[in-house]
Amino acid sequence: YDMAGNVYEGGADWDDEGYYNRSPAKNPLGPDSGLYRVLRGGFWDNYTTTLWVAYRGGTSPFNRINDLGFRCVLTAPR
């Protein structure tokens, strides 16, 4: 699970900085909408403050950057 170091992992969840302060403790699904999509991890040429597995940031869903990747996953039905 080499999550950090190569590229940011782009997520489908919307980014909301305060969401986890008010979300359910078990299986938070993320906000229903937003301006930015979640970024996780970091990449090899980034600041050390963002180069760790738990880093969470956001970017526009229309942003095209060369240090952004994605992971294919299958989500269980809600």
N, C-alpha and C positions, 0 to 999 in steps of 0.2 A: 504494500500500500504506500508506495512512494508518493506522498501527497504534496510535499513541498520541494521546491528547488528547480523544477523544470519550467513550468508555466503556471499562471493563475488558473484555478479551476472555476470556470463560469458556471453558475447555477441557474435554475429556472425560477427559484424563489425571488420575490421582490425584496429589496433591501429597505429596512426601516430600523434606524439606529436604536430606537427605544422599544422595539417590539418585544424583545425577550425579557424586559422588565415587567411586562403585563401579560405575557403568554402563559398557556398551561405548562406545568412543569414536565409533563409527559407528552412526548410526540408533538411539539409545536409545529404547525403546518406553515407558518409564515403569513404575512399580510396578504390580503386579497388583491391589492393593487399597489402601484408605486411608480416612481420615476426611474429607478435604477434596479438592475438585477444584481444578485449576490455574487461576490468574488470570494474565493477561499484560497488559502495557501500563500503563495508568493512565487517569485521566480529568481533565477540565479543572479540576475543583475539588479536586484532591488535592495531597498533599505532593510537592514537587519530587523527593524520593528515589524515588518510585514512578512518576513520569511520564516513562518512557522505555521503548523497545521491548523491551529485555532484562529488564525487571522481571518477576519471577515470584513470585507469592504463592498463597494458597489460601483457599477458602471452603467452607462446607458445601454439598453439592449441593441442600439444601433451602432455602438462603438466597434470599430475594427482595429484591433491591436495585435501585434505579432507575438505577444507574451501571454495570450489568453487561449486556453484549451477547454475541453469539456470531458465529462465522463458519462458514458452511457449506463443508465441504471433502469431497473424495472421497479416501479412503485406498486405496492399492494393496494387493492381497492380500498377506498375509505369507508 
